[in-house]
Amino acid sequence: SSPPDYQAAHGYYSRAADLGDGHALYKLGWMAQYGVVAAADLSAAHDFYTRATEVGGAEGWYGLGQLVQNGSGGEPDNAGAAAAYEKGAAQSEPMSETALAYLYEQGLGVERDYSRSLALLTDAVSQEYSFAKAALSIHYLAGEGVDVDYSRAFNLAYEAANAGVIYAHGIVGYLYQEGLGTNRDLDAAAGAYRTGADGGDTYSAGRIETVEAEISCADL
């Protein structure tokens, strides 16, 4: 497939933003934040995200939360990020819900609350948000706020991995390697780890050697 034409997309989003389209304003903020078509401009990103929220674009709250959490223009502020994500989550915006769920799971900027994290992720998964599926799979794998359910963990991680969530390949690989929630399959585990490692997931990269050693022993 051909690479995305960000310049053309920027023009499209600019025209839509002029008409008050909240999603277009969010996308322009994202492009400004990450320097997609020009040098990164965090001030412009902040302005676009803010304008998005002003026209009902809930994604703008996620963008603002990311800026605050990453310390753009100051120190990283998990509590400030959580406040922004809460406003997006109040509108069932799945990126905000998933980011906020992570803060509740880890106790970053908020009191640790597995039940709240679980509820946020469940709503995001109901909207087929793949990153939420990967995050929710960890709750079922670790029994965080819910009974351990390896089958549910595997299915969620598998769907997320197939949708392109890189770190989900590491979860799938682990479950294949241990035979949890699915039949034990060392070759499938190795394949999942390699895919994750190729995408930059350090956990997957670190697991390849262990599963290859198991495969070698099984062949003896």
Secondary structure, 3 states (H helix, E strand, C coil): CCCCCHHHHHHHHHHHHHCCCHHHHHHHHHHHHHCCCCCCCHHHHHHHHHHHHHCCCCHHHHHHHHHHHCCCCCCCCHHHHHHHHHHHHCCCCHHHHHHHHHHHHHCCCCCCCHHHHHHHHHHHHHCCCHHHHHHHHHHHHHCCCCCCCHHHHHHHHHHHHHCCCHHHHHHHHHHHHHCCCCCCCHHHHHHHHHHHHHCCCHHHHHHHHHHHHHHHHHHC
